[in-house]
Amino acid sequence: MSNDHSQYVHYPLMADIAPLEESIAELVHDGDVVAMEGFTALIPFAAAHEIIRQGRRDLTLVRMTPDLVFDQLIGAGCARRLVFSWGGNPGVGSLQLEEHSHAGMANRYAAGASGLPFGVLRGYVGTDLPERTDSIKPIECPFTGERLTAVAALRPDVAIVPAQRAGRAGNVQLWGITGVQKEAVLASSRSLVTVEEIVDELDPRPDAIVLPGWAVTRVAEVPEGARPSYALGYYDRDNDAYRAWDAISRDREAFGRWVDELVAAGSRA
């Protein structure tokens, strides 16, 4: 039996707590595969804006529902490729696209988190995605002969997710609509969690997910780090900001001014 464990993700003993700017500089590099998850709530806007400020390029962006946050990263020139299961802004020019179903993406994250080479599901039947996507393959069940679909495991270089709070040992607590944040963090080589606050003790909460400090690389305290999406228990979704973005995204000059203001705001922080 081989003793080569290089295919497995190696976790730190405890997450480091560091500022957002420093964390992005250390964890996100040009050409990386970057998963940025958060389903409706807890979308990593602050982290994405810091990536834009630091001028990262040629990123493969992975997200189940690339919405406004990926619109901004793509427009700012950070992205080379997009791996997704639903796109809210399909007009992305020459960007390379890899499309999946929600179930397929979730299975890919779960396989990566489990150290498996692929996930298996009943899906993609009746679509042309297996014919045009290398990470989707038909497979036969060795026990029943049933025709199933295999999807290649997702193992991003870095996962970035927001959460409500973290303890001082780096344990993270999030609740509400949690999506695949846990699986994305466990599947990735490195991870950054932005939190609304760091507390001395994590009080138990019904239906909350706790990411242990050993599974997280960095924690950054970033109040309102998910705005204009929302963080349950902290602030509501800023619907006006979403509506205002439509006009900005349709006008290149308006978008350019938005980027300039974003970068200038960061330099004054």
Phi, psi and omega in degrees: 000133181290144175261012180281110180253023185294341181282349182267151177280134179256126185257151174287165178287332181204140179291141173276145175254122186210160178297156182299313182302314179295320182294316178296318180300323183277323191264332186249120183240157175306136178086358181289156167268116188240116174268129180230095188253166185148118190255103184072306176259167173051053177266134191281065182293314183300317179295318178298320180293327177291324175299319177296315180300322183275000171067035178293147184226160173060033179279142166267113184264127183243127180195140180294321181229081180293111184241223185302323184294322177282331173305316181292316180295319179295313181298329180279359176083018182276339192256142170251327187213148181233126176246121191203171176236355171197132182242125179276350180222085186287347183278072187248023171062229186271010180300138176286134184240139172231109189259142178221173168274165176301314181297321179295316178297317179299319178293326178294316176297316182297320178295316179297319179294332182270358182074023180260155183283338180202164172249161182233138178207164168270103184189174178068003179294133180085002177249166177263007183299319178299330181284334185243010181229116185295337183272009177236123181222142172290148181214148179256130177296126182289350183258322184245345185080001181295141177276121182236182179238130175258140176235133183297141179299144173264124176227077182298158173293320182213141173247138178235122179220147172267160176210172181285313185203164177222151172276170185288346175272001178093002175287135188247140179235128177221153181207170186102216175280106191263345176057226183243028181302314181301311182297321180297316180296314182292334181277344190264153178290326179224158180210149175229128175243122172268138183232153178291325179203156173251128186239163179288327183215138177272110177286140178301139177226141178300135175065013178280150174256136176246122172266117183292150182303331180289344181264355185244134180279308183225146171237132177236129177278112183225089178303135183060032182290347178257356181294137017273000169287189187235160175236110184305129181091354182235311178199160183269168177293135179269086183296327179298322180295322177294319179293321181294330182295332182304314180292321180296317184289341180270354185232112185298322179293319178296321178294319178300320177295322179298316179296316180300317180293323178297314180294319180295320179297323179292324181289337178272349185291000000 
